[in-house]
Amino acid sequence: MKKILFVTHAASYGGAELFLRDVVLHARSSGQEWPVIFLADGPLKTDLIDAGATAKTVSAGAQILKLKRGSNVREALSALYSIYAVVKVLAKEFRNYDVICANSQKSLFIAGLAARLARKPFVWILHDLVSDQSFSGAMRRALVFFANHMTSAVVANSYAAKDALVQCGGKADKISVVYNGFDFDTNFGDNATERDRATLLGEAGLSDLPTVGLFGRIAQWKGQHVLIEAVERVPRLQAIIVGDATYQDGSYFDQIRAMVEDRNLSHRVKFLGFRKDVQRLMATVDIVAHTSTEPEPFGRVIVEGMAQRRPVIATRGGGVGEIIDHPTNGILCEAGDSVALAEAMRAIITDDAMASRLAEAGYQKVTARFSIERSVRDLKDVFDGLSRA
């Protein structure tokens, strides 16, 4: 059995980090130890260790961690000294493993150089649409260069992500698709009881009216403002918005809270902040909404909503179309179209048969296609297919 080591720059939670947590813990439960090196400390590292997995930190330094999608050449060059120091440390660690796997963009660059120095096969897991305009031209070129010349294989989390990399110059024959996997038996239980629903809505300051839930980081491109505009158009509908903003998105959070106040929606739209009981809240709402104004590479929240047998309305584009077959197991709307979103929500809350049909079809789709067992198996197939560098 090959010894696999994962490397990622962030130990705070996001979609890529949830994927990493799930595959590492499921692999461990089936007898495969997949250790993780983080380039900064955070709650994910602690949670993995608490669950019995192997995780450690090799600090990358502030200059490296400040690099972002939009970083230019000058900013990248300023981080070179720090990168060199970390690469030497990582290369020494890598010599004890058969395959190195980077789970993020920053770790692609750093771990890629270290894997080359250690002469180890190197895999990059791509969690983004590289064609997205939030990537600077310099960053896109760097990602494509490393994907083509520094990796043994690339794993994309959707065909949309694969196609976007290919369109930017990535080599298609290097790229495999491994979807995000979910432990449906452990993490998704029965629907909430009426008592649970009344309790949760009461805690949020809401009444027992039809409720839509929007779950995820508060950021302009996540489109919380689109949901607010749509809810305003459906008088007997209320909403919970679950998630928090980073420092950079704080002004947007202020704007949408003011938007709720200005439109006299405070009694119907509630911000619940960061919550650890997201699955419990999902099971409480009547609709799960996804309102991103830019294409998503995958769409974890969509799968989670469908796994809770909730009807899901989502933004068309990116990897979302690989989850939702409109209008069989969910509803797709154009990005930013609050009118279409309102119409779709109104249709669901006034047609119980439609809501039930979408919920059941969605559940059947995601449990058949997006299991954690399948993700771990597919990843292992990629690793097993690699020869020594």
Long-range contacts (C-beta under 8 A, 24 or more apart in sequence): 1-32, 2-98, 2-99, 2-383, 2-384, 3-96, 3-97, 3-98, 3-99, 4-32, 4-34, 4-97, 4-98, 4-99, 4-101, 4-383, 5-34, 5-35, 5-36, 5-37, 5-93, 5-94, 5-96, 5-97, 5-99, 5-100, 5-101, 6-34, 6-35, 6-36, 6-37, 6-101, 6-102, 6-103, 7-36, 7-37, 7-38, 7-39, 7-90, 7-100, 7-101, 7-102, 7-103, 7-107, 7-110, 7-111, 8-36, 8-37, 8-38, 8-39, 8-102, 8-103, 8-104, 8-107, 9-38, 9-39, 9-40, 9-60, 9-64, 9-65, 9-104, 9-105, 9-106, 9-107, 9-110, 10-38, 10-39, 10-40, 10-42, 10-44, 10-104, 11-38, 11-40, 11-41, 11-42, 11-43, 11-44, 11-45, 11-46, 11-57, 12-42, 12-43, 12-44, 13-43, 13-44, 14-217, 15-127, 15-180, 15-298, 15-300, 16-103, 16-104, 16-125, 16-127, 17-44, 17-103, 18-180, 18-300, 19-103, 19-125, 19-127, 19-157, 19-180, 19-181, 19-300, 19-375, 20-44, 20-103, 21-47, 21-48, 22-180, 22-181, 22-182, 22-183, 22-372, 22-375, 23-181, 23-372, 23-375, 23-376, 23-379, 24-48, 24-53, 25-51, 25-53, 26-181, 26-183, 26-372, 26-373, 26-375, 26-376, 27-376, 27-380, 28-52, 28-53, 30-376, 32-376, 32-380, 37-90, 37-93, 39-64, 39-65, 39-86, 39-106, 39-107, 39-110, 40-65, 58-86, 58-89, 58-90, 58-93, 59-86, 60-86, 60-106, 60-110, 61-85, 61-86, 64-106, 64-110, 65-106, 67-106, 69-105, 69-128, 69-132, 69-134, 69-135, 69-136, 69-139, 70-134, 70-135, 70-136, 70-139, 71-136, 71-138, 71-139, 72-136, 72-138, 73-138, 76-138, 76-142, 83-109, 83-110, 83-113, 86-110, 86-114, 87-113, 87-114, 87-117, 88-114, 88-117, 90-114, 90-118, 91-115, 91-117, 91-118, 92-118, 94-118, 94-120, 95-120, 98-388, 99-123, 99-152, 99-383, 99-386, 101-125, 101-383, 103-127, 105-139, 105-143, 108-143, 108-146, 108-147, 108-150, 108-151, 109-142, 109-146, 112-146, 112-150, 112-151, 113-150, 115-150, 115-389, 116-150, 116-389, 119-388, 119-389, 120-388, 120-389, 121-152, 121-153, 121-386, 121-387, 121-388, 121-389, 122-150, 122-151, 122-152, 122-389, 123-151, 123-152, 123-153, 123-154, 123-155, 123-382, 123-383, 123-386, 124-151, 124-153, 124-154, 124-155, 125-154, 125-155, 125-156, 125-157, 125-178, 126-154, 126-155, 126-156, 126-157, 126-161, 126-162, 126-165, 126-175, 126-297, 127-157, 127-161, 127-297, 127-298, 128-161, 128-297, 129-160, 129-161, 129-164, 129-295, 129-296, 129-297, 129-318, 130-161, 130-164, 130-165, 130-168, 130-170, 131-164, 131-165, 131-167, 131-168, 132-164, 132-294, 132-295, 134-221, 134-294, 140-168, 143-168, 144-168, 144-169, 144-170, 147-171, 147-174, 148-174, 152-386, 152-389, 153-382, 153-385, 153-386, 155-379, 155-382, 156-297, 157-297, 157-298, 157-319, 158-297, 158-298, 158-318, 158-319, 158-322, 159-319, 159-322, 160-295, 160-297, 160-318, 160-319, 160-321, 160-322, 161-297, 161-298, 161-318, 161-319, 164-297, 176-378, 176-382, 178-375, 178-378, 178-379, 178-382, 179-298, 179-322, 179-369, 179-370, 179-374, 179-375, 179-378, 180-298, 180-300, 180-303, 180-370, 180-375, 181-370, 181-371, 181-372, 181-373, 181-374, 181-375, 181-376, 182-303, 182-304, 182-307, 182-366, 182-370, 182-371, 182-372, 183-371, 183-372, 184-307, 184-366, 184-367, 184-371, 187-279, 187-307, 188-279, 188-304, 188-307, 188-308, 189-279, 189-283, 190-283, 191-283, 191-308, 191-309, 192-280, 192-283, 192-284, 196-280, 196-283, 196-284, 197-284, 200-280, 200-281, 200-284, 201-284, 204-240, 204-270, 204-272, 205-267, 205-270, 206-238, 206-240, 206-268, 206-270, 207-238, 209-236, 209-237, 209-238, 210-236, 210-237, 210-238, 210-286, 210-287, 210-349, 211-237, 211-238, 211-239, 211-240, 211-284, 211-285, 211-286, 211-287, 212-237, 212-238, 212-239, 212-240, 212-285, 212-286, 212-287, 212-288, 212-289, 212-345, 213-239, 213-240, 213-241, 213-242, 213-281, 213-282, 213-284, 213-285, 213-287, 213-288, 213-289, 213-305, 213-310, 214-239, 214-240, 214-241, 214-242, 214-243, 214-288, 214-289, 214-290, 214-291, 215-242, 215-243, 215-278, 215-281, 215-282, 215-288, 215-301, 215-304, 215-305, 216-242, 216-243, 216-301, 217-243, 217-244, 217-245, 217-246, 217-249, 218-243, 218-244, 218-245, 218-249, 218-252, 218-253, 218-256, 219-245, 219-246, 219-249, 219-252, 220-249, 220-252, 220-293, 221-292, 221-293, 221-294, 222-291, 222-292, 222-293, 223-291, 223-292, 223-293, 223-315, 223-335, 223-336, 224-256, 224-291, 225-255, 225-256, 225-259, 226-291, 226-293, 226-336, 226-337, 226-338, 226-341, 227-289, 227-291, 227-338, 227-341, 228-256, 228-259, 228-260, 228-263, 228-265, 228-269, 229-338, 229-342, 230-338, 230-339, 230-341, 230-342, 230-345, 231-265, 231-268, 231-269, 231-342, 231-345, 232-263, 232-265, 233-338, 233-339, 233-342, 234-342, 234-345, 234-346, 234-349, 236-349, 237-268, 237-345, 237-346, 237-349, 238-267, 238-268, 238-269, 238-270, 239-268, 239-269, 239-270, 240-270, 240-272, 240-281, 240-285, 241-269, 241-270, 241-271, 241-272, 242-272, 242-273, 242-274, 242-275, 242-278, 242-281, 243-273, 243-274, 244-273, 244-274, 278-304, 279-304, 279-308, 282-308, 282-310, 283-308, 283-310, 285-310, 286-310, 286-311, 286-348, 286-349, 286-355, 287-311, 287-312, 287-313, 287-345, 287-348, 287-349, 287-355, 288-312, 288-313, 289-313, 289-314, 289-341, 289-345, 290-314, 290-315, 290-320, 291-315, 291-341, 292-335, 293-335, 293-336, 294-335, 295-319, 295-320, 295-335, 296-320, 298-322, 298-323, 299-323, 302-330, 303-366, 303-370, 305-362, 306-330, 306-359, 306-362, 306-363, 306-365, 306-366, 307-363, 307-366, 307-367, 309-359, 309-360, 309-362, 309-363, 310-359, 310-362, 311-348, 311-354, 311-355, 311-358, 311-359, 311-362, 312-358, 312-362, 313-341, 313-344, 313-345, 313-348, 323-365, 323-366, 323-370, 324-362, 325-365, 327-358, 328-361, 329-358, 329-361, 329-362, 329-364, 329-365, 330-358, 330-361, 330-362, 331-358
